[in-house]
Amino acid sequence: MAIDKKKLKTTLFAVLRIVISAGILVFLFKTQFKNFSEITDFFKHSNVKTWFIIISLITYWVGISLLVLRWQILLKTQRIKATFGFLFGSYLVGYFFNNFLPTSIGGDVYRIYDTSKLKHSSGMKAASIVLMERTTGIVSSIIYLFFALAIGFVKNSNVELKFGRWDISNHLLIILIVVFFAISIVVTLIMLFPDAFRLNILFRKLKFLHKWEDKLKQVYDTFKSFRKFKLILLITIVLSLILQFAFTLNYSFAGMGFGITGLSILSYIFIVQLCGILSMIPISIGGIGVREGIFVVLVGALGGEKNIAAIVSIAILIMILIPGVAGGIIYAFRPYIDKKRAAALAADPDSVLK
């Protein structure tokens, strides 16, 4: 029996990502706590402020709602109409794929598939919109980080981290943030003005892109069309800034609830944006482990209690997994939902979900 090398490679990569996520979490707690009883003692003897935890959870769901709204706004620029409820459900299913299924089908891929079936849509158009959505999110994160640099936060905070021979100091962080900012500006310009960068000529010249020419042309045309919606793109960036602040408050309230002291909201702005960007590196399942490890290291570097930060990071992870559980339930009932939607479309041909 022949071995499917591609399937084997995918499986091995999935297993590796699971091992990395689990390994980082185990290492994190091994370095912060001697045994499990220390964690239970923390909850027995610490004054955990439940209301802050509840507010933290609320701000997280507010952030998700704003993510869905941003997606809906960008879809409308391409005459793709969908209800907020439909997109919200699709986003939750995306969380399920990201955080619970170690497959190559990520949340974005599922959302692309979901919206590609709508009227005036296609696979590449839906992918272009998700890419634009992701870009506005990254741009907003970089703006926050650049803002932190502008007021001298990194320099005044004296961030110095060492990992063996690697020394991550203020200067390296500043360079990385500036580079990220420059890249985000270039990517935004490419999306708004693809003609100026001769992308169509580039696609024709590179042989390995020939088989993708038709699909890439759809992406190219979608990017060009966004030039007509500069005000809407500005609105989506502002919306991205607001939702990123909601996620920042999510961490900040959780930190206050469990007793992290000495960190300002500006500190959390810096920490959360850096965690978000670095957790996009596809070496773990849904960024699990990487996000928590970076959070603990940065909280410690900025003067917070690392052991409490480890507990906060797990509390945030649980909050992140809750939408995934809800998404899994929605996915299980999706055939019934799709059947009901098809019946509604048949009864009302002008429905927004066409």
Buried (B, 14 or more C-beta within 10 A) or exposed (E): EEEEEEEEEBEEBBEEBBEBBBEBBEEBBEEBBEEEEEBEEBEEEEEEBEEBBEBBBBBBBBBBBBBBBBBBBBBBBBEBBBEEEBBBBBBBBBBBBBBBBBEEEBBBBBBBBBBBEBEEBBBBBBBBBBBBBEBBBBBBBBBBBBBBBEEEBBBEBEBEBEEEEEEBEBEBBBEBBBEBBEEBEEBBEBBBBBEEEEBBEEBEEEEEEEEEEEBBBBBBBBBBEBEEBEEBBEBBBEBBBBBBBBBBBBBBBBBBBBBBEEBEEBBBBBBBBBBBBBBEEEBBBBBBBBBBBBBBBBBBBBEBBBBBBBBBBBBBBEBBBBBBBBBBEBBEEBEEEEEEBEEEBEEEEEBEBB
